[in-house]
Amino acid sequence: MNIVCAGINHRIATVDVREKFAVGPHELEQTLARIRSIDGLAGAVIVSTCNRVEYYTASVCPIRVLDGLRDYLQERTGGSDAPLYTHESPASIRHLFRVASGLDSMVIGETEILGQLKQAYAAASACGATTRHLNKLFQHAFRVAKQVRSETQITRGSTSVGSVAVDLAGKIFGNLNGRTVMMLGAGEISERTARSFVSRGIGTVIVTNRTFERAARLAEEIGGMAVHFDNWHNAFDNVDILICSTAAPHPVVTREKLEPLLKQRNGRPLFIIDLAVPRDAEASLNDLDGVYLYDIDSLEEIVRQSLEVRRAEVVRCEKMIDQHVGEFVGWMRNHISFLK
């Protein structure tokens, strides 16, 4: 049995390329079923986040599976060549352990990716798409990430995209006291970002989500206010910062929708951070007077600054990961099976 990984991430593709490959929750089960129809593929887990889309598969025919994945991705993107990286065991195992530990993230040491991996694995398992080897692999990856975080200082400083977004807002506005932030989306990334804003003394947090109950629950927990998703524009007059992080397959904040709202703001600037992939905000919004739009790739400069704090710890983390890769490869050799 071989663990095969094929993926695309922020290192090899910009957000406008990555969003073409993103797999939304509404299509995950169908996509898993399609992937599992590839000849020689026994099971699969799909990880789709703002910075990466990766397919982890168990297979006895890795070359055939990689060809099948490339064909599928070309089909998904209308014939476009996918700038993929591919790994087979043991490189695929090392790659997952590094991803789980936050070493392959835009923000080195960030903690959000571990939760996203757990969700991806749970979703694949619920669809019956995992195998014995994939189950063992992901459970081992979670243990590796826990050890790396507890025994090193890799998480010092800003360790999530959300906290970096708050840092950027702080640099632009100076003091966040009295400012109003609107969270467009109430998922895990939005929740962590909202909490980061609250910890930095933001004045008001407005939360909106397609499921109002989820927005209301988050707003209550952080002392903010919730508005219905269809009416978010009605609460927009006093918003200084808009954080976009929905799972919509198309832009939610369009020039057509935003331009009339700007006329009611009396020239007050609007700072937009789009953390979603596919993007929630149209790129053309940056052309509007008083609007400053940053997408996920725009955070890289702040990320590079925080990386220096953690660079010395990466060597220690890599040594831990290498040891765990050896352990898992040994387990695979002792548990050879055709499909399970």
C-alpha positions in Angstrom: 0.0 0.0 0.0 1.2 3.5 -0.9 0.1 6.9 0.4 -0.2 9.3 -2.5 -0.6 13.0 -2.2 -1.4 15.5 -5.0 -2.0 19.1 -4.2 -1.7 22.8 -4.9 -0.9 25.5 -2.3 0.1 29.1 -1.7 3.8 28.4 -2.5 3.1 27.4 -6.1 -0.1 29.2 -7.1 -1.7 32.6 -6.4 -5.2 32.8 -5.0 -6.8 33.3 -8.4 -5.4 29.9 -9.4 -6.1 28.1 -6.1 -9.8 29.1 -6.0 -10.4 27.2 -9.2 -9.4 24.0 -7.4 -11.2 24.6 -4.1 -13.7 22.0 -3.0 -16.7 23.4 -1.1 -18.6 21.5 1.6 -21.6 21.2 -0.7 -19.6 19.2 -3.2 -17.3 17.2 -1.0 -19.2 13.9 -0.9 -19.7 14.0 -4.7 -16.0 14.8 -5.3 -14.9 12.0 -2.9 -17.1 9.6 -4.8 -15.6 10.7 -8.1 -12.0 10.4 -6.8 -12.7 6.9 -5.5 -13.7 5.8 -8.9 -10.1 6.2 -10.1 -8.6 2.8 -11.0 -6.3 1.6 -8.2 -7.4 4.1 -5.6 -8.6 2.5 -2.3 -9.5 5.6 -0.2 -9.2 9.3 -0.1 -9.3 12.4 2.1 -9.6 15.9 0.6 -8.2 18.9 2.4 -9.5 22.2 1.0 -8.5 25.5 2.8 -7.7 29.1 1.9 -4.1 28.2 1.2 -4.2 24.6 -0.2 -6.2 21.9 -1.9 -4.7 18.4 -1.3 -5.8 14.9 -2.1 -4.5 12.2 0.2 -5.1 8.7 -1.2 -4.3 5.1 -0.4 -3.3 3.0 -3.4 -1.5 -0.1 -4.7 -1.0 1.6 -8.0 0.5 5.1 -7.3 1.4 6.0 -10.9 -2.1 5.1 -12.2 -3.7 7.1 -9.3 -1.6 10.2 -10.0 -2.5 10.0 -13.7 -6.2 9.7 -12.7 -6.0 12.7 -10.3 -4.3 14.9 -13.0 -7.1 13.9 -15.5 -9.8 14.7 -12.9 -8.3 18.1 -12.0 -8.0 19.0 -15.7 -11.6 18.0 -16.2 -12.6 20.1 -13.1 -10.8 23.2 -14.3 -12.0 23.0 -17.9 -8.8 21.6 -19.4 -6.3 23.9 -17.6 -3.0 22.3 -16.6 -2.8 22.0 -12.8 0.5 23.2 -11.3 0.5 20.2 -8.9 3.0 18.8 -6.5 2.9 15.1 -5.9 4.3 12.8 -3.3 4.4 9.1 -2.6 5.4 7.3 0.6 7.4 8.2 2.6 7.5 11.8 1.2 3.7 12.0 1.3 3.7 11.0 5.0 6.3 13.6 5.8 4.3 16.2 3.9 1.1 15.5 5.9 3.0 15.6 9.2 4.6 18.9 8.2 1.2 20.3 7.2 -0.5 19.2 10.4 2.4 20.8 12.4 2.0 24.1 10.7 5.4 23.9 9.0 4.0 24.2 5.4 1.6 27.0 6.2 1.9 30.7 5.1 2.2 31.5 8.8 4.7 29.0 10.1 3.4 27.4 13.2 -0.2 28.4 12.7 -2.8 26.4 14.5 -5.9 26.6 12.3 -4.7 24.0 9.8 -4.8 21.2 12.4 -8.5 21.8 13.0 -9.1 21.9 9.3 -7.3 18.6 8.8 -9.4 17.0 11.5 -12.6 18.3 9.8 -11.4 17.0 6.4 -10.6 13.6 7.8 -13.9 13.4 9.8 -15.9 14.3 6.6 -14.1 11.7 4.5 -14.6 9.1 7.2 -18.4 10.0 7.4 -18.6 9.4 3.7 -17.0 6.0 4.0 -14.0 7.2 1.9 -11.1 6.3 4.3 -9.2 3.1 4.7 -7.3 1.5 7.5 -4.0 3.0 6.3 -5.6 6.5 6.0 -7.2 6.3 9.4 -3.9 5.4 11.0 -2.0 8.0 9.0 -4.3 10.9 10.0 -4.5 9.9 13.6 -0.7 9.7 13.7 -0.5 13.2 12.1 -2.6 14.6 14.8 -0.3 13.2 17.5 2.7 14.6 15.7 1.2 18.1 15.6 0.4 17.9 19.3 3.9 17.0 20.2 5.5 19.7 17.9 3.3 22.4 19.5 3.9 21.2 23.1 7.6 20.6 22.9 8.8 23.5 20.7 8.2 27.3 20.5 6.9 27.1 16.9 3.7 28.8 17.9 5.3 32.0 19.2 3.8 35.2 17.9 1.0 35.4 15.3 0.0 31.8 14.5 -3.1 32.1 12.4 -4.2 33.9 9.3 -6.8 35.6 11.4 -4.3 37.0 13.9 -2.2 38.3 11.0 -5.2 40.0 9.6 -5.8 41.7 13.0 -2.1 42.8 13.0 -2.5 44.3 9.6 -5.7 46.2 10.7 -3.8 47.4 13.8 -1.0 48.8 11.6 -3.4 50.6 9.4 -5.7 52.2 12.0 -3.2 52.4 14.8 -5.7 52.1 17.7 -8.6 49.7 17.1 -10.6 51.1 20.0 -13.9 52.6 18.7 -13.5 50.8 15.4 -16.2 48.5 14.0 -15.5 45.2 12.3 -18.0 43.1 10.3 -17.4 39.4 10.0 -19.0 38.1 6.8 -19.2 34.4 7.7 -19.2 32.7 11.1 -17.0 29.7 10.5 -13.9 28.6 12.4 -11.6 31.2 10.7 -14.1 34.0 11.3 -14.5 33.0 14.9 -10.8 33.0 15.6 -10.4 36.3 13.8 -13.3 37.9 15.7 -11.8 36.7 19.0 -8.4 38.2 18.0 -10.1 41.6 17.3 -11.8 41.5 20.7 -8.5 40.7 22.4 -7.0 43.8 20.7 -9.8 46.1 22.0 -12.0 46.5 18.9 -15.0 48.7 19.6 -17.8 46.7 17.9 -18.1 43.3 16.2 -20.9 42.6 13.8 -21.4 39.0 12.7 -23.4 37.9 9.7 -23.8 34.4 8.3 -26.2 32.5 6.0 -27.3 30.5 9.0 -28.4 33.3 11.4 -28.3 31.0 14.5 -24.6 30.5 14.0 -24.0 34.2 13.7 -26.1 34.9 16.8 -24.2 32.3 18.8 -20.8 33.7 17.9 -22.0 37.3 18.5 -23.3 36.4 21.9 -20.0 34.6 22.9 -17.8 37.6 22.0 -20.2 40.4 23.0 -21.0 41.5 19.5 -24.2 41.8 17.4 -25.6 39.6 14.7 -27.5 40.6 11.5 -29.2 38.5 8.9 -27.0 37.7 5.9 -29.5 39.2 3.4 -29.4 42.4 5.3 -25.7 42.9 6.1 -25.5 45.9 3.8 -28.0 47.7 6.0 -25.6 47.6 9.0 -22.7 48.8 6.9 -22.6 52.6 7.4 -20.2 52.5 10.4 -18.1 49.5 9.5 -14.4 50.3 9.3 -13.1 46.7 8.6 -14.8 44.0 6.7 -13.5 40.4 7.1 -14.8 38.0 4.4 -14.6 34.3 5.1 -17.7 32.5 3.7 -17.8 29.2 1.8 -19.6 30.8 -1.2 -18.5 29.5 -4.6 -18.7 33.1 -6.1 -18.1 36.7 -4.9 -20.4 37.9 -2.2 -19.1 41.5 -2.0 -19.4 42.9 -5.6 -18.6 46.3 -7.0 -22.3 46.6 -8.0 -23.4 46.0 -4.4 -20.7 48.0 -2.6 -20.5 51.1 -4.7 -23.9 52.5 -3.6 -23.1 51.8 0.0 -19.9 53.9 -0.1 -21.9 57.0 -0.9 -23.4 56.8 2.5 -20.1 56.7 4.3 -19.0 60.4 3.7 -15.6 59.4 2.5 -14.7 57.2 5.4 -12.1 54.5 4.3 -13.1 50.9 4.2 -10.5 48.2 4.9 -11.4 44.7 3.5 -9.6 41.5 4.2 -10.8 38.6 2.1 -9.7 35.3 3.7 -11.9 33.2 1.6 -10.9 30.8 -1.3 -12.8 31.1 -3.6 -12.6 34.9 -2.9 -15.6 36.6 -1.5 -14.7 40.1 -2.7 -14.3 41.1 -6.3 -10.7 42.2 -7.1 -12.1 45.4 -8.8 -13.2 46.7 -5.4 -9.6 47.9 -5.0 -10.2 50.5 -7.7 -12.9 52.3 -5.7 -11.9 55.4 -3.8 -11.4 54.8 -0.1 -11.5 51.0 -0.4 -8.4 49.0 0.5 -8.7 45.3 -0.4 -6.3 42.6 0.8 -6.7 39.0 -0.2 -5.1 36.0 1.4 -1.9 36.5 -0.6 -1.6 40.1 0.6 -0.7 38.9 4.1 2.6 37.4 3.0 4.8 40.3 4.1 3.5 40.2 7.6 4.0 36.4 7.5 7.6 36.8 6.5 8.3 39.1 9.4 6.8 36.6 12.0 8.7 33.7 10.3 12.0 35.0 11.7 10.8 34.4 15.2 10.2 30.7 14.5 12.9 29.8 12.1 15.2 28.4 14.7 12.5 26.1 16.0 11.8 24.6 12.5 15.0 22.4 12.7 13.8 20.8 16.0 10.3 20.2 14.5 11.7 18.6 11.4 13.8 16.1 13.5 10.6 15.1 15.4 8.7 14.7 12.2 11.5 12.5 10.6 11.3 10.2 13.6 7.5 9.8 13.3 7.8 9.2 9.5 10.1 6.3 10.3 7.7 4.9 12.8 4.7 5.1 10.4 6.6 3.6 7.5 7.6 0.7 9.8 3.9 0.2 10.7 2.9 0.2 7.1 5.5 -2.5 6.3 4.1 -4.7 9.1 0.5 -4.2 7.9 0.5 -4.8 4.2 -2.9 -5.4 2.7 -4.4 -5.0 -0.7 -7.2 -2.5 -0.1 -7.8 -2.0 3.6 
